[in-house]
Amino acid sequence: MPLIVNLDVMMAKRKMSLNELSDKVGITLSNLSILKTGKAKAIRFSTLEAICEVLDCQPGDILEYRNS
């Protein structure tokens, strides 16, 4: 899949656990885990916005397009 999810990279840079991010964003741990592993088929803009706000980053820091 040409879309790469770098959520784990941003979480590591911010020294934040999945549990902590889940609490701050208000998304279930299982849904965040699905997103983090790249298995998600879609993401709501409101979810992406909340993650970016908590991690103090841009959407491009989390989502990356690679043309293989």
C-alpha positions as semicolon CSV with decimal commas, in nm:
position;residue;x (nm);y (nm);z (nm)
1;M;0,000;0,000;0,000
2;P;0,151;0,334;-0,098
3;L;0,012;0,516;0,211
4;I;0,238;0,478;0,512
5;V;0,118;0,561;0,864
6;N;0,398;0,704;1,078
7;L;0,194;0,737;1,396
8;D;0,438;0,523;1,594
9;V;0,726;0,749;1,486
10;M;0,548;1,064;1,605
11;M;0,447;0,897;1,931
12;A;0,809;0,798;1,994
13;K;0,929;1,152;1,920
14;R;0,679;1,286;2,175
15;K;0,753;1,003;2,421
16;M;0,384;0,916;2,434
17;S;0,233;0,571;2,478
18;L;-0,065;0,438;2,286
19;N;-0,267;0,440;2,609
20;E;-0,184;0,804;2,677
21;L;-0,267;0,908;2,320
22;S;-0,592;0,713;2,337
23;D;-0,694;0,896;2,656
24;K;-0,602;1,241;2,524
25;V;-0,762;1,196;2,180
26;G;-1,071;1,010;2,299
27;I;-1,033;0,717;2,061
28;T;-1,038;0,355;2,169
29;L;-0,709;0,179;2,210
30;S;-0,806;-0,083;1,952
31;N;-0,891;0,178;1,687
32;L;-0,563;0,361;1,747
33;S;-0,377;0,032;1,726
34;I;-0,539;-0,045;1,390
35;L;-0,436;0,297;1,265
36;K;-0,083;0,267;1,403
37;T;-0,023;-0,069;1,234
38;G;-0,143;0,064;0,898
39;K;-0,444;-0,169;0,883
40;A;-0,702;0,111;0,883
41;K;-0,894;0,162;0,560
42;A;-0,993;0,521;0,642
43;I;-0,946;0,798;0,896
44;R;-1,184;1,083;0,976
45;F;-1,049;1,434;0,944
46;S;-1,169;1,504;1,297
47;T;-0,966;1,207;1,425
48;L;-0,658;1,318;1,232
49;E;-0,702;1,671;1,364
50;A;-0,727;1,549;1,724
51;I;-0,415;1,333;1,687
52;C;-0,222;1,622;1,532
53;E;-0,332;1,854;1,811
54;V;-0,221;1,616;2,085
55;L;0,108;1,525;1,914
56;D;0,168;1,885;1,801
57;C;0,237;1,783;1,442
58;Q;0,106;1,816;1,087
59;P;-0,100;1,550;0,901
60;G;0,200;1,496;0,672
61;D;0,404;1,393;0,974
62;I;0,163;1,103;1,027
63;L;0,062;1,009;0,671
64;E;0,313;0,955;0,393
65;Y;0,263;0,859;0,028
66;R;0,521;0,633;-0,135
67;N;0,484;0,540;-0,498
68;S;0,646;0,200;-0,535
